[in-house]
């Protein structure tokens, strides 16, 4: 098992140039758009048959959904990013392959329970959210607007703050639609990396408090993502195991390729898969700006990463085949267009 484990649309599509005219001519379309603000792309329903071939335990999603370039893939028409940010989730979740989403904005600023509830109100009961703990808790440093360190963070991994500003609001607002809580540890200064025992003790205290708060919410997965390869090892495994948490595969230029991260999942087996495919390694550890520049408007695969895709597909098949849940979120910066990357991943799994 170890070797195997890890080793019909409501609206008819029309041309872009005729979408607005068709809406005006068709009162039903106009009424729907007025009610929903954003409508799903009819062509997305072509993926329903593929979605039925995927494991029920598997949930694919993207990181953030406010991209106008997904017109025809996820959205039925051209919408601005502000409209999509506020109203796009209702259309997004109707795509057959998209059963989760990573709410990245929580990393930059805590959300209230009512803000989470507004998201939950846009999706059906089968949908689940992946949410990230604010960096104000998971970054050992306080940073300026451009990411430069300003000072030491006095509340790094603070248990009470993690509950107050993250876990409780997410639970209250999302309810049963909360799927995964991700604690992404930002790149650590050498002082913490050279005293890792203190780091893991602090992380363990926070995770223990989180697990206690989740005592009546056993389906919620707690995952820890790191951005320092030095932390991959037995000490992290022991800390996660002790507090019922898992390791989040972070596919990113700052971390080793997927093959070198899989031993963490082997050591934690049996357990769920949480994976965030964030940035193609060809852009390096600090290549977000270059990736964004190349991939915009994010409507085509321009940086295909077939090796990562095939290993990830094999890993998903093994973990879900053993009855474990899998949450896999993909960024546009992985290959150029997250929805198309997910389609190709789904095809690889269904083969």
DRENDRENVEX-703304 format. One record per residue (C-alpha): residue number from 0; residue in three letters; y, x, z. Coordinates in steps of 0.1 Angstrom, whole numbers, plus 2048, in hexadecimal, padded with zeros to 3 digits. Layout:
@num: NUM, residuo: ALA, north: Y, east: X, up: Z
...
This chain:
@num: 0, residuo: UNK, north: 800, east: 800, up: 800
@num: 1, residuo: UNK, north: 818, east: 81C, up: 808
@num: 2, residuo: UNK, north: 814, east: 82C, up: 7E6
@num: 3, residuo: UNK, north: 817, east: 80B, up: 7D4
@num: 4, residuo: UNK, north: 834, east: 800, up: 7EA
@num: 5, residuo: UNK, north: 84A, east: 81D, up: 7E5
@num: 6, residuo: UNK, north: 83C, east: 82F, up: 7C8
@num: 7, residuo: UNK, north: 8C8, east: 6F6, up: 73D
@num: 8, residuo: UNK, north: 8EE, east: 6FA, up: 741
@num: 9, residuo: UNK, north: 906, east: 6DE, up: 74A
@num: 10, residuo: UNK, north: 91F, east: 6EA, up: 730
@num: 11, residuo: UNK, north: 918, east: 6F7, up: 70D
@num: 12, residuo: UNK, north: 925, east: 71B, up: 707
@num: 13, residuo: UNK, north: 942, east: 71E, up: 6F0
@num: 14, residuo: UNK, north: 956, east: 73B, up: 6E2
@num: 15, residuo: UNK, north: 971, east: 74A, up: 6F8
@num: 16, residuo: UNK, north: 98C, east: 73F, up: 6E0
@num: 17, residuo: UNK, north: 982, east: 71A, up: 6E3
@num: 18, residuo: UNK, north: 97B, east: 718, up: 708
@num: 19, residuo: UNK, north: 99D, east: 70A, up: 711
@num: 20, residuo: UNK, north: 99E, east: 6F2, up: 6F4
@num: 21, residuo: UNK, north: 97B, east: 6E6, up: 6FC
@num: 22, residuo: UNK, north: 985, east: 6DF, up: 720
@num: 23, residuo: UNK, north: 9A3, east: 6CA, up: 715
@num: 24, residuo: UNK, north: 98E, east: 6B7, up: 6FC
@num: 25, residuo: UNK, north: 971, east: 6B0, up: 715
@num: 26, residuo: UNK, north: 97D, east: 69D, up: 733
@num: 27, residuo: UNK, north: 95D, east: 6A4, up: 746
@num: 28, residuo: UNK, north: 963, east: 6CA, up: 743
@num: 29, residuo: UNK, north: 987, east: 6C6, up: 74D
@num: 30, residuo: UNK, north: 97D, east: 6B2, up: 76C
@num: 31, residuo: UNK, north: 963, east: 6CA, up: 776
@num: 32, residuo: UNK, north: 97B, east: 6E7, up: 773
@num: 33, residuo: UNK, north: 995, east: 6D6, up: 787
@num: 34, residuo: UNK, north: 97C, east: 6CF, up: 7A3
@num: 35, residuo: UNK, north: 96A, east: 6F1, up: 7A3
@num: 36, residuo: UNK, north: 987, east: 708, up: 798
@num: 37, residuo: UNK, north: 96D, east: 720, up: 78A
@num: 38, residuo: UNK, north: 94E, east: 715, up: 776
@num: 39, residuo: UNK, north: 92E, east: 729, up: 770
@num: 40, residuo: UNK, north: 926, east: 738, up: 74E
@num: 41, residuo: UNK, north: 90E, east: 721, up: 73B
@num: 42, residuo: UNK, north: 8FC, east: 73F, up: 72D
@num: 43, residuo: UNK, north: 8F2, east: 74A, up: 750
@num: 44, residuo: UNK, north: 8D8, east: 72E, up: 751
@num: 45, residuo: UNK, north: 8C5, east: 742, up: 737
@num: 46, residuo: UNK, north: 8B9, east: 757, up: 754
@num: 47, residuo: UNK, north: 8A9, east: 73B, up: 767
@num: 48, residuo: UNK, north: 886, east: 742, up: 759
@num: 49, residuo: UNK, north: 889, east: 767, up: 764
@num: 50, residuo: UNK, north: 895, east: 75D, up: 786
@num: 51, residuo: UNK, north: 876, east: 748, up: 78B
@num: 52, residuo: UNK, north: 860, east: 766, up: 785
@num: 53, residuo: UNK, north: 871, east: 77A, up: 7A1
@num: 54, residuo: UNK, north: 863, east: 77B, up: 7C5
@num: 55, residuo: UNK, north: 871, east: 760, up: 7DB
@num: 56, residuo: UNK, north: 87A, east: 77B, up: 7F6
@num: 57, residuo: UNK, north: 891, east: 78D, up: 7DD
@num: 58, residuo: UNK, north: 8B6, east: 787, up: 7DD
@num: 59, residuo: UNK, north: 8CD, east: 798, up: 7C4
@num: 60, residuo: UNK, north: 8F2, east: 798, up: 7C6
@num: 61, residuo: UNK, north: 912, east: 7AC, up: 7BE
@num: 62, residuo: UNK, north: 92D, east: 7BD, up: 7D2
@num: 63, residuo: UNK, north: 94B, east: 7A7, up: 7CF
@num: 64, residuo: UNK, north: 94E, east: 78C, up: 7B5
@num: 65, residuo: UNK, north: 972, east: 78B, up: 7A9
@num: 66, residuo: UNK, north: 96E, east: 79B, up: 786
@num: 67, residuo: UNK, north: 97D, east: 789, up: 768
@num: 68, residuo: UNK, north: 967, east: 79F, up: 751
@num: 69, residuo: UNK, north: 949, east: 78A, up: 75B
@num: 70, residuo: UNK, north: 954, east: 76E, up: 744
@num: 71, residuo: UNK, north: 936, east: 761, up: 731
@num: 72, residuo: UNK, north: 91E, east: 773, up: 74A
@num: 73, residuo: UNK, north: 927, east: 761, up: 76A
@num: 74, residuo: UNK, north: 947, east: 74D, up: 763
@num: 75, residuo: UNK, north: 94B, east: 734, up: 747
@num: 76, residuo: UNK, north: 96F, east: 73E, up: 73E
@num: 77, residuo: UNK, north: 989, east: 758, up: 745
@num: 78, residuo: UNK, north: 997, east: 757, up: 768
@num: 79, residuo: UNK, north: 9AE, east: 76F, up: 77B
@num: 80, residuo: UNK, north: 9A0, east: 783, up: 798
@num: 81, residuo: UNK, north: 9B3, east: 76F, up: 7B2
@num: 82, residuo: UNK, north: 9A4, east: 74E, up: 7A7
@num: 83, residuo: UNK, north: 981, east: 75E, up: 7A6
@num: 84, residuo: UNK, north: 986, east: 76D, up: 7C8
@num: 85, residuo: UNK, north: 98F, east: 74B, up: 7D7
@num: 86, residuo: UNK, north: 979, east: 733, up: 7C3
@num: 87, residuo: UNK, north: 960, east: 748, up: 7AF
@num: 88, residuo: UNK, north: 944, east: 748, up: 7C8
@num: 89, residuo: UNK, north: 93B, east: 724, up: 7C1
@num: 90, residuo: UNK, north: 934, east: 72C, up: 79D
@num: 91, residuo: UNK, north: 925, east: 74E, up: 7A4
@num: 92, residuo: UNK, north: 909, east: 740, up: 7BA
@num: 93, residuo: UNK, north: 8FE, east: 729, up: 79E
@num: 94, residuo: UNK, north: 8F2, east: 748, up: 78A
@num: 95, residuo: UNK, north: 8CC, east: 747, up: 78D
@num: 96, residuo: UNK, north: 8C9, east: 76C, up: 795
@num: 97, residuo: UNK, north: 8E5, east: 76E, up: 7AF
@num: 98, residuo: UNK, north: 8D9, east: 762, up: 7D1
@num: 99, residuo: UNK, north: 8EE, east: 778, up: 7E8
@num: 100, residuo: UNK, north: 90F, east: 78B, up: 7E7
@num: 101, residuo: UNK, north: 91D, east: 7A8, up: 7FA
@num: 102, residuo: UNK, north: 93F, east: 79F, up: 809
@num: 103, residuo: UNK, north: 950, east: 7C1, up: 807
@num: 104, residuo: UNK, north: 972, east: 7B6, up: 814
@num: 105, residuo: UNK, north: 965, east: 7B5, up: 838
@num: 106, residuo: UNK, north: 963, east: 7DB, up: 837
@num: 107, residuo: UNK, north: 988, east: 7DD, up: 834
@num: 108, residuo: UNK, north: 993, east: 7C2, up: 84C
@num: 109, residuo: UNK, north: 980, east: 7AA, up: 863
@num: 110, residuo: UNK, north: 97C, east: 786, up: 858
@num: 111, residuo: UNK, north: 97F, east: 768, up: 86E
@num: 112, residuo: UNK, north: 963, east: 74E, up: 873
@num: 113, residuo: UNK, north: 978, east: 735, up: 85E
@num: 114, residuo: UNK, north: 97A, east: 74E, up: 841
@num: 115, residuo: UNK, north: 955, east: 753, up: 842
@num: 116, residuo: UNK, north: 950, east: 72E, up: 843
@num: 117, residuo: UNK, north: 966, east: 72A, up: 824
@num: 118, residuo: UNK, north: 94D, east: 740, up: 811
@num: 119, residuo: UNK, north: 92F, east: 72E, up: 81F
@num: 120, residuo: UNK, north: 93E, east: 70D, up: 813
@num: 121, residuo: UNK, north: 93D, east: 718, up: 7EF
@num: 122, residuo: UNK, north: 917, east: 71F, up: 7ED
@num: 123, residuo: UNK, north: 8F7, east: 70C, up: 7F3
@num: 124, residuo: UNK, north: 8E0, east: 70F, up: 810
@num: 125, residuo: UNK, north: 8C9, east: 728, up: 7FF
@num: 126, residuo: UNK, north: 8E4, east: 741, up: 7FA
@num: 127, residuo: UNK, north: 8E8, east: 75F, up: 812
@num: 128, residuo: UNK, north: 904, east: 777, up: 819
@num: 129, residuo: UNK, north: 904, east: 79D, up: 81E
@num: 130, residuo: UNK, north: 922, east: 7A7, up: 833
@num: 131, residuo: UNK, north: 92F, east: 7C9, up: 83D
@num: 132, residuo: UNK, north: 93C, east: 7D2, up: 85F
@num: 133, residuo: UNK, north: 961, east: 7DC, up: 85F
@num: 134, residuo: UNK, north: 968, east: 801, up: 85A
@num: 135, residuo: UNK, north: 97E, east: 7FF, up: 87A
@num: 136, residuo: UNK, north: 95D, east: 7FF, up: 88C
@num: 137, residuo: UNK, north: 946, east: 814, up: 876
@num: 138, residuo: UNK, north: 95D, east: 830, up: 86C
@num: 139, residuo: UNK, north: 961, east: 84C, up: 885
@num: 140, residuo: UNK, north: 984, east: 852, up: 878
@num: 141, residuo: UNK, north: 9A3, east: 83E, up: 873
@num: 142, residuo: UNK, north: 9AE, east: 842, up: 84F
@num: 143, residuo: UNK, north: 9CE, east: 83D, up: 83C
@num: 144, residuo: UNK, north: 9D2, east: 829, up: 81C
@num: 145, residuo: UNK, north: 9C4, east: 845, up: 806
@num: 146, residuo: UNK, north: 9A6, east: 84B, up: 81D
@num: 147, residuo: UNK, north: 9B5, east: 86A, up: 82E
@num: 148, residuo: UNK, north: 9AC, east: 86E, up: 852
@num: 149, residuo: UNK, north: 9C8, east: 866, up: 86B
@num: 150, residuo: UNK, north: 9B7, east: 867, up: 88C
@num: 151, residuo: UNK, north: 996, east: 863, up: 89F
@num: 152, residuo: UNK, north: 98B, east: 83F, up: 8A1
@num: 153, residuo: UNK, north: 989, east: 836, up: 8C7
@num: 154, residuo: UNK, north: 974, east: 817, up: 8C0
@num: 155, residuo: UNK, north: 95A, east: 827, up: 8A9
@num: 156, residuo: UNK, north: 939, east: 813, up: 8AD
@num: 157, residuo: UNK, north: 947, east: 7FF, up: 8CA
@num: 158, residuo: UNK, north: 92D, east: 7E4, up: 8D2
@num: 159, residuo: UNK, north: 945, east: 7C9, up: 8E0
@num: 160, residuo: UNK, north: 95D, east: 7CD, up: 8C2
@num: 161, residuo: UNK, north: 940, east: 7CB, up: 8AA
@num: 162, residuo: UNK, north: 936, east: 7AA, up: 8B9
@num: 163, residuo: UNK, north: 959, east: 79C, up: 8BD
@num: 164, residuo: UNK, north: 967, east: 7A5, up: 89A
@num: 165, residuo: UNK, north: 947, east: 7A4, up: 885
@num: 166, residuo: UNK, north: 927, east: 795, up: 891
@num: 167, residuo: UNK, north: 933, east: 776, up: 8A2
@num: 168, residuo: UNK, north: 94C, east: 76C, up: 887
@num: 169, residuo: UNK, north: 932, east: 771, up: 86C
@num: 170, residuo: UNK, north: 918, east: 75D, up: 880
@num: 171, residuo: UNK, north: 930, east: 740, up: 887
@num: 172, residuo: UNK, north: 93E, east: 73E, up: 864
@num: 173, residuo: UNK, north: 91F, east: 744, up: 84F
@num: 174, residuo: UNK, north: 904, east: 735, up: 865
@num: 175, residuo: UNK, north: 8E2, east: 735, up: 855
@num: 176, residuo: UNK, north: 8F2, east: 744, up: 835
@num: 177, residuo: UNK, north: 8F6, east: 766, up: 846
@num: 178, residuo: UNK, north: 8DC, east: 77D, up: 838
@num: 179, residuo: UNK, north: 8E5, east: 7A1, up: 840
@num: 180, residuo: UNK, north: 8FD, east: 7B3, up: 857
@num: 181, residuo: UNK, north: 904, east: 7D6, up: 848
@num: 182, residuo: UNK, north: 912, east: 7F2, up: 85E
@num: 183, residuo: UNK, north: 91E, east: 80D, up: 846
@num: 184, residuo: UNK, north: 926, east: 82D, up: 858
@num: 185, residuo: UNK, north: 942, east: 83E, up: 844
@num: 186, residuo: UNK, north: 93F, east: 864, up: 83E
@num: 187, residuo: UNK, north: 940, east: 874, up: 860
@num: 188, residuo: UNK, north: 954, east: 893, up: 86B
@num: 189, residuo: UNK, north: 940, east: 8B2, up: 874
@num: 190, residuo: UNK, north: 945, east: 8AC, up: 899
@num: 191, residuo: UNK, north: 92F, east: 88D, up: 897
@num: 192, residuo: UNK, north: 916, east: 89C, up: 87F
@num: 193, residuo: UNK, north: 911, east: 8BA, up: 895
@num: 194, residuo: UNK, north: 90C, east: 8A3, up: 8B4
@num: 195, residuo: UNK, north: 8F5, east: 88A, up: 8A4
@num: 196, residuo: UNK, north: 8E3, east: 881, up: 8C5
@num: 197, residuo: UNK, north: 903, east: 873, up: 8D2
@num: 198, residuo: UNK, north: 909, east: 861, up: 8B1
@num: 199, residuo: UNK, north: 8E7, east: 850, up: 8B2
@num: 200, residuo: UNK, north: 8EB, east: 847, up: 8D7
@num: 201, residuo: UNK, north: 90B, east: 836, up: 8CF
@num: 202, residuo: UNK, north: 8FD, east: 825, up: 8B0
@num: 203, residuo: UNK, north: 8DF, east: 819, up: 8C5
@num: 204, residuo: UNK, north: 8F5, east: 809, up: 8DF
@num: 205, residuo: UNK, north: 908, east: 7F6, up: 8C5
@num: 206, residuo: UNK, north: 8E8, east: 7EA, up: 8B3
@num: 207, residuo: UNK, north: 8D9, east: 7DF, up: 8D4
@num: 208, residuo: UNK, north: 8F7, east: 7C9, up: 8DB
@num: 209, residuo: UNK, north: 8F6, east: 7BB, up: 8B7
@num: 210, residuo: UNK, north: 8D1, east: 7B3, up: 8BA
@num: 211, residuo: UNK, north: 8D7, east: 7A1, up: 8DB
@num: 212, residuo: UNK, north: 8F2, east: 78C, up: 8CB
@num: 213, residuo: UNK, north: 8D9, east: 784, up: 8AF
@num: 214, residuo: UNK, north: 8BD, east: 77A, up: 8C6
@num: 215, residuo: UNK, north: 8BD, east: 756, up: 8B9
@num: 216, residuo: UNK, north: 8C3, east: 761, up: 895
@num: 217, residuo: UNK, north: 8A3, east: 774, up: 88D
@num: 218, residuo: UNK, north: 8A7, east: 770, up: 867
@num: 219, residuo: UNK, north: 8C7, east: 785, up: 866
@num: 220, residuo: UNK, north: 8C0, east: 7A9, up: 85B
@num: 221, residuo: UNK, north: 8D3, east: 7C5, up: 86B
@num: 222, residuo: UNK, north: 8D6, east: 7E4, up: 854
@num: 223, residuo: UNK, north: 8E7, east: 805, up: 858
@num: 224, residuo: UNK, north: 8F4, east: 819, up: 83A
@num: 225, residuo: UNK, north: 8FF, east: 83D, up: 83D
@num: 226, residuo: UNK, north: 914, east: 853, up: 826
@num: 227, residuo: UNK, north: 908, east: 875, up: 834
@num: 228, residuo: UNK, north: 8E6, east: 882, up: 828
@num: 229, residuo: UNK, north: 8E3, east: 896, up: 849
@num: 230, residuo: UNK, north: 8DD, east: 876, up: 85B
@num: 231, residuo: UNK, north: 8BD, east: 86D, up: 848
@num: 232, residuo: UNK, north: 8A1, east: 876, up: 860
@num: 233, residuo: UNK, north: 88B, east: 86C, up: 87D
@num: 234, residuo: UNK, north: 8A8, east: 867, up: 896
@num: 235, residuo: UNK, north: 8B7, east: 84C, up: 880
@num: 236, residuo: UNK, north: 895, east: 83C, up: 87B
@num: 237, residuo: UNK, north: 88E, east: 83B, up: 8A0
@num: 238, residuo: UNK, north: 8B1, east: 82C, up: 8A7
@num: 239, residuo: UNK, north: 8AC, east: 811, up: 88D
@num: 240, residuo: UNK, north: 888, east: 809, up: 898
@num: 241, residuo: UNK, north: 893, east: 806, up: 8BD
@num: 242, residuo: UNK, north: 8AC, east: 7EB, up: 8B5
@num: 243, residuo: UNK, north: 89C, east: 7D7, up: 899
@num: 244, residuo: UNK, north: 8B2, east: 7E4, up: 87E
@num: 245, residuo: UNK, north: 8AA, east: 7F2, up: 85B
@num: 246, residuo: UNK, north: 8B8, east: 80D, up: 845
@num: 247, residuo: UNK, north: 8CE, east: 802, up: 828
@num: 248, residuo: UNK, north: 8C7, east: 815, up: 808
@num: 249, residuo: UNK, north: 8E9, east: 821, up: 7FD
@num: 250, residuo: UNK, north: 8E8, east: 82B, up: 7D8
@num: 251, residuo: UNK, north: 908, east: 83F, up: 7D6
@num: 252, residuo: UNK, north: 914, east: 862, up: 7CC
@num: 253, residuo: UNK, north: 917, east: 86D, up: 7F0
@num: 254, residuo: UNK, north: 8F2, east: 867, up: 7F7
@num: 255, residuo: UNK, north: 8D2, east: 875, up: 7E8
@num: 256, residuo: UNK, north: 8C1, east: 861, up: 7CC
@num: 257, residuo: UNK, north: 8AC, east: 843, up: 7D5
@num: 258, residuo: UNK, north: 88B, east: 857, up: 7D4
@num: 259, residuo: UNK, north: 898, east: 86D, up: 7F1
@num: 260, residuo: UNK, north: 8A3, east: 84F, up: 806
@num: 261, residuo: UNK, north: 882, east: 83C, up: 803
@num: 262, residuo: UNK, north: 871, east: 851, up: 81F
@num: 263, residuo: UNK, north: 889, east: 83E, up: 837
@num: 264, residuo: UNK, north: 87A, east: 81D, up: 82D
@num: 265, residuo: UNK, north: 856, east: 82B, up: 82F
@num: 266, residuo: UNK, north: 85D, east: 836, up: 853
@num: 267, residuo: UNK, north: 86B, east: 813, up: 85B
@num: 268, residuo: UNK, north: 84F, east: 800, up: 84A
@num: 269, residuo: UNK, north: 848, east: 7E3, up: 84D
@num: 270, residuo: UNK, north: 86B, east: 7D6, up: 848
@num: 271, residuo: UNK, north: 884, east: 7C6, up: 830
@num: 272, residuo: UNK, north: 897, east: 7D7, up: 814
@num: 273, residuo: UNK, north: 8BC, east: 7D8, up: 814
@num: 274, residuo: UNK, north: 8CB, east: 7EC, up: 7F7
@num: 275, residuo: UNK, north: 8EF, east: 7F0, up: 7EB
@num: 276, residuo: UNK, north: 8F0, east: 800, up: 7C8
@num: 277, residuo: UNK, north: 915, east: 80B, up: 7C9
@num: 278, residuo: UNK, north: 91D, east: 828, up: 7B2
@num: 279, residuo: UNK, north: 90B, east: 83A, up: 796
@num: 280, residuo: UNK, north: 905, east: 85E, up: 7A0
@num: 281, residuo: UNK, north: 913, east: 86C, up: 780
@num: 282, residuo: UNK, north: 936, east: 865, up: 78E
@num: 283, residuo: UNK, north: 930, east: 87B, up: 7AD
@num: 284, residuo: UNK, north: 938, east: 874, up: 7D2
@num: 285, residuo: UNK, north: 95C, east: 86B, up: 7CB
@num: 286, residuo: UNK, north: 959, east: 85B, up: 7A9
@num: 287, residuo: UNK, north: 963, east: 836, up: 7B0
@num: 288, residuo: UNK, north: 984, east: 839, up: 79D
@num: 289, residuo: UNK, north: 973, east: 84A, up: 77F
@num: 290, residuo: UNK, north: 958, east: 82F, up: 77F
@num: 291, residuo: UNK, north: 971, east: 813, up: 780
@num: 292, residuo: UNK, north: 985, east: 822, up: 764
@num: 293, residuo: UNK, north: 967, east: 826, up: 74E
@num: 294, residuo: UNK, north: 957, east: 804, up: 756
@num: 295, residuo: UNK, north: 975, east: 7EC, up: 756
@num: 296, residuo: UNK, north: 973, east: 7CF, up: 74D
@num: 297, residuo: UNK, north: 94F, east: 7D1, up: 75B
@num: 298, residuo: UNK, north: 93F, east: 7BC, up: 740
@num: 299, residuo: UNK, north: 926, east: 7D6, up: 732
@num: 300, residuo: UNK, north: 90E, east: 7F0, up: 73D
@num: 301, residuo: UNK, north: 91F, east: 811, up: 735
@num: 302, residuo: UNK, north: 90E, east: 829, up: 74D
@num: 303, residuo: UNK, north: 8EA, east: 81F, up: 74D
@num: 304, residuo: UNK, north: 8D4, east: 82D, up: 769
@num: 305, residuo: UNK, north: 8B1, east: 825, up: 75E
@num: 306, residuo: UNK, north: 8A0, east: 83D, up: 777
@num: 307, residuo: UNK, north: 8B0, east: 82D, up: 795
@num: 308, residuo: UNK, north: 8AA, east: 80A, up: 788
@num: 309, residuo: UNK, north: 885, east: 810, up: 782
@num: 310, residuo: UNK, north: 87F, east: 81F, up: 7A5
@num: 311, residuo: UNK, north: 893, east: 803, up: 7B5
@num: 312, residuo: UNK, north: 87F, east: 7E8, up: 7A2
@num: 313, residuo: UNK, north: 85E, east: 7F8, up: 7AD
@num: 314, residuo: UNK, north: 86A, east: 7F9, up: 7D1
@num: 315, residuo: UNK, north: 875, east: 7D5, up: 7D0
@num: 316, residuo: UNK, north: 853, east: 7CA, up: 7C2
@num: 317, residuo: UNK, north: 841, east: 7DD, up: 7DD
@num: 318, residuo: UNK, north: 856, east: 7D0, up: 7FA
@num: 319, residuo: UNK, north: 857, east: 7AC, up: 7F0
@num: 320, residuo: UNK, north: 833, east: 7AD, up: 7E6
@num: 321, residuo: UNK, north: 82B, east: 7B5, up: 80A
@num: 322, residuo: UNK, north: 83E, east: 796, up: 815
@num: 323, residuo: UNK, north: 85E, east: 7A7, up: 820
@num: 324, residuo: UNK, north: 881, east: 79B, up: 816
@num: 325, residuo: UNK, north: 897, east: 7B0, up: 7FE
@num: 326, residuo: UNK, north: 8BD, east: 7AE, up: 7FB
@num: 327, residuo: UNK, north: 8CA, east: 7C3, up: 7DE
@num: 328, residuo: UNK, north: 8EF, east: 7C3, up: 7D5
@num: 329, residuo: UNK, north: 8FD, east: 7D5, up: 7B7
@num: 330, residuo: UNK, north: 920, east: 7E2, up: 7B0
@num: 331, residuo: UNK, north: 930, east: 7E3, up: 78D
@num: 332, residuo: UNK, north: 933, east: 809, up: 793
@num: 333, residuo: UNK, north: 90D, east: 80D, up: 793
@num: 334, residuo: UNK, north: 90A, east: 808, up: 76D
@num: 335, residuo: UNK, north: 929, east: 7F6, up: 761
@num: 336, residuo: UNK, north: 921, east: 7D2, up: 766
@num: 337, residuo: UNK, north: 910, east: 7C5, up: 786
@num: 338, residuo: UNK, north: 902, east: 7A4, up: 777
@num: 339, residuo: UNK, north: 8F3, east: 7B6, up: 75A
@num: 340, residuo: UNK, north: 8E4, east: 7D1, up: 771
@num: 341, residuo: UNK, north: 8D4, east: 7B5, up: 785
@num: 342, residuo: UNK, north: 8C6, east: 7A5, up: 765
@num: 343, residuo: UNK, north: 8B6, east: 7C6, up: 75C
@num: 344, residuo: UNK, north: 8A8, east: 7CB, up: 77F
@num: 345, residuo: UNK, north: 89A, east: 7A8, up: 77E
@num: 346, residuo: UNK, north: 889, east: 7AF, up: 75D
@num: 347, residuo: UNK, north: 87A, east: 7CF, up: 76A
@num: 348, residuo: UNK, north: 86C, east: 7BD, up: 788
@num: 349, residuo: UNK, north: 85E, east: 7A0, up: 774
@num: 350, residuo: UNK, north: 84B, east: 7B6, up: 75C
